[in-house]
Amino acid sequence: MYRSSMARTKGDHEARRRDVSAAVWQVMATRGFAGLTLRAVAAELGATTGLLTHYFPTKQALVEYALDLLEQRTASRPRRHAGKGLAALRDALLDILPLTPEATDSNRIWVSSWDAALSDPDLSTGYARKYAQSRDRLSERVAAAQELGELPPGDPLHIAVGAQSFILGLVVQALFDPVAFPPQRQVELLDDYLATLTASH
């Protein structure tokens, strides 16, 4: 737990925000997005819910903060940079999979946040935009692999859509059944998928 440093460091606003961020993240990682409440965050901090209303006057404010935190954590995660073309596409897809405890936490939170996003038009629009941007980035790597002759010609975006759909489906299966889909198995399945893209070439 991230206890009482809020109470001890009254003048240190940044330290308080770090404590709050850590508590919000811990609640989401252990209880899922559905378990994110002011009471749960306050319990993680060892603080009162009244103190948290300084940061989150409404549940919606807490949700928006949590989503921003999730995006920041995801963006700041170390990325693989092993090469160009098909290797770069493989790296981008590997970076999405829950292959480490940190990546597993991030993916669990993302998946558990889908319900909130689907029930809120603004959040839903934002999520659609994020996934579209991800497809565009994957499309760039597909195009680079095509230029190198590693993938057959065709619409790069079409291939990227298929790759994103495959990888998100694998994420969900690995989260629900980690015994059947340990990291090594996830990598094997990804490599099998990529082999199908190059098989006709």
C-alpha positions as CSV (number, residue, x, y, z in Angstrom):
1,M,0.0,0.0,0.0
2,Y,1.0,3.6,-0.5
3,R,0.2,4.9,2.9
4,S,0.2,8.2,4.7
5,S,2.9,10.0,2.8
6,M,0.1,12.3,1.7
7,A,-0.5,13.2,5.3
8,R,3.2,13.6,6.1
9,T,4.2,15.8,3.2
10,K,1.4,18.4,3.1
11,G,3.5,20.9,1.1
12,D,4.7,18.5,-1.5
13,H,2.0,18.5,-4.1
14,E,4.0,16.4,-6.6
15,A,4.6,13.7,-4.0
16,R,0.9,13.5,-3.3
17,R,0.1,13.2,-6.9
18,R,2.7,10.3,-7.2
19,D,1.1,8.6,-4.3
20,V,-2.4,9.0,-5.8
21,S,-1.2,7.7,-9.2
22,A,0.4,4.7,-7.6
23,A,-2.7,3.9,-5.7
24,V,-5.0,4.3,-8.7
25,W,-2.7,2.0,-10.7
26,Q,-2.6,-0.6,-7.9
27,V,-6.4,-0.6,-7.6
28,M,-6.8,-1.1,-11.3
29,A,-4.2,-3.8,-11.5
30,T,-5.7,-5.8,-8.7
31,R,-9.4,-5.1,-9.1
32,G,-9.8,-4.2,-12.7
33,F,-11.3,-1.0,-14.0
34,A,-14.7,-1.9,-12.6
35,G,-13.2,-1.9,-9.1
36,L,-11.9,1.6,-9.4
37,T,-13.7,3.7,-6.8
38,L,-12.8,6.6,-4.6
39,R,-13.2,4.3,-1.6
40,A,-10.8,1.7,-3.0
41,V,-8.2,4.3,-3.9
42,A,-8.5,5.9,-0.4
43,A,-8.1,2.5,1.2
44,E,-4.9,1.9,-0.9
45,L,-3.6,5.2,0.3
46,G,-4.7,4.9,3.9
47,A,-6.5,8.2,3.5
48,T,-10.1,9.4,3.6
49,T,-12.4,9.6,0.6
50,G,-12.8,13.3,1.5
51,L,-9.2,14.0,0.9
52,L,-9.4,12.4,-2.5
53,T,-12.2,14.7,-3.6
54,H,-9.5,17.4,-3.9
55,Y,-8.2,15.5,-6.8
56,F,-11.4,13.8,-8.1
57,P,-14.6,15.7,-7.3
58,T,-16.6,13.2,-9.3
59,K,-16.3,9.5,-10.3
60,Q,-16.0,10.7,-13.9
61,A,-12.9,12.7,-13.0
62,L,-11.4,9.6,-11.4
63,V,-12.2,7.6,-14.6
64,E,-10.6,10.2,-16.9
65,Y,-7.5,10.4,-14.7
66,A,-7.2,6.6,-14.7
67,L,-7.4,6.5,-18.5
68,D,-4.8,9.2,-18.8
69,L,-2.6,7.3,-16.4
70,L,-3.0,4.1,-18.3
71,E,-2.1,5.8,-21.6
72,Q,1.0,7.4,-20.0
73,R,2.1,4.1,-18.6
74,T,1.6,2.3,-21.8
75,A,3.4,5.0,-23.9
76,S,6.4,5.0,-21.5
77,R,6.9,1.2,-21.5
78,P,10.2,0.1,-23.0
79,R,9.9,-0.9,-26.7
80,R,11.7,-3.4,-28.8
81,H,13.8,-2.1,-31.7
82,A,15.4,-5.1,-33.3
83,G,15.4,-4.2,-36.9
84,K,13.4,-3.0,-39.9
85,G,10.7,-4.4,-42.1
86,L,9.1,-7.6,-40.8
87,A,11.3,-7.6,-37.7
88,A,10.0,-4.2,-36.8
89,L,6.4,-5.3,-37.3
90,R,7.0,-8.4,-35.1
91,D,8.5,-6.1,-32.4
92,A,5.5,-3.8,-32.5
93,L,3.1,-6.8,-32.0
94,L,5.3,-8.3,-29.3
95,D,5.1,-5.0,-27.4
96,I,1.3,-5.4,-27.2
97,L,1.3,-8.9,-25.7
98,P,1.2,-9.6,-22.0
99,L,4.6,-11.1,-21.9
100,T,5.8,-9.5,-18.6
101,P,4.0,-8.8,-15.3
102,E,4.0,-5.1,-16.2
103,A,2.5,-5.7,-19.6
104,T,0.0,-8.1,-18.1
105,D,-1.2,-5.4,-15.7
106,S,-1.5,-2.8,-18.5
107,N,-3.4,-5.2,-20.7
108,R,-5.7,-6.3,-17.9
109,I,-6.6,-2.7,-17.2
110,W,-7.1,-1.9,-20.9
111,V,-9.5,-4.8,-21.4
112,S,-11.4,-4.0,-18.2
113,S,-11.8,-0.4,-19.3
114,W,-13.5,-1.4,-22.5
115,D,-16.9,-1.6,-20.7
116,A,-16.6,2.0,-19.5
117,A,-15.5,3.2,-22.9
118,L,-18.3,1.4,-24.7
119,S,-20.9,3.0,-22.4
120,D,-19.6,6.5,-22.9
121,P,-19.8,8.0,-26.4
122,D,-16.8,10.4,-25.8
123,L,-14.6,7.6,-24.4
124,S,-15.7,5.3,-27.2
125,T,-14.7,7.8,-29.8
126,G,-11.4,8.3,-28.1
127,Y,-10.7,4.5,-28.0
128,A,-11.6,4.2,-31.7
129,R,-9.1,6.9,-32.5
130,K,-6.4,5.2,-30.5
131,Y,-6.9,1.9,-32.2
132,A,-7.0,3.6,-35.6
133,Q,-3.7,5.3,-34.8
134,S,-2.2,1.9,-33.8
135,R,-3.3,0.4,-37.1
136,D,-1.7,3.3,-39.0
137,R,1.6,2.7,-37.2
138,L,1.4,-1.0,-37.9
139,S,0.6,-0.2,-41.6
140,E,3.8,1.8,-41.9
141,R,5.8,-1.2,-40.7
142,V,3.9,-3.5,-43.1
143,A,4.7,-1.1,-46.0
144,A,8.4,-1.1,-45.0
145,A,8.4,-4.9,-45.0
146,Q,6.8,-4.9,-48.5
147,E,9.4,-2.6,-49.8
148,L,12.1,-5.0,-48.5
149,G,10.3,-7.8,-50.3
150,E,9.5,-9.6,-47.0
151,L,5.7,-9.4,-47.4
152,P,3.6,-9.7,-50.6
153,P,2.2,-6.6,-52.2
154,G,-1.2,-5.4,-51.3
155,D,-2.9,-2.8,-49.1
156,P,-0.7,-2.3,-46.0
157,L,-3.7,-1.1,-44.0
158,H,-5.6,-4.3,-44.8
159,I,-2.8,-6.4,-43.5
160,A,-2.4,-4.1,-40.4
161,V,-6.1,-4.5,-39.6
162,G,-5.7,-8.3,-39.6
163,A,-2.6,-8.1,-37.5
164,Q,-4.2,-5.9,-34.9
165,S,-7.3,-8.1,-34.7
166,F,-5.1,-11.2,-34.3
167,I,-3.0,-9.7,-31.6
168,L,-5.9,-8.2,-29.5
169,G,-7.6,-11.6,-29.7
170,L,-4.5,-13.3,-28.4
171,V,-4.2,-10.7,-25.6
172,V,-7.7,-11.5,-24.4
173,Q,-7.1,-15.3,-24.5
174,A,-3.8,-14.9,-22.6
175,L,-5.4,-12.8,-19.9
176,F,-8.3,-15.3,-19.3
177,D,-6.1,-18.4,-19.5
178,P,-2.5,-17.6,-18.8
179,V,-1.7,-21.3,-18.1
180,A,-2.7,-22.2,-21.7
181,F,-1.1,-19.1,-23.1
182,P,2.2,-18.4,-21.3
183,P,4.6,-16.0,-22.9
184,Q,6.5,-18.6,-24.9
185,R,3.2,-19.9,-26.4
186,Q,2.1,-16.3,-27.3
187,V,5.3,-15.7,-29.1
188,E,5.0,-19.0,-31.0
189,L,1.4,-18.1,-32.1
190,L,2.6,-14.7,-33.2
191,D,5.4,-16.2,-35.3
192,D,2.9,-18.8,-36.8
193,Y,0.6,-15.9,-37.8
194,L,3.5,-13.9,-39.4
195,A,4.5,-17.0,-41.2
196,T,1.1,-17.2,-42.8
197,L,1.6,-13.6,-44.1
198,T,4.8,-14.6,-45.8
199,A,3.8,-18.1,-46.9
200,S,2.3,-17.0,-50.2
201,H,5.3,-14.8,-51.0
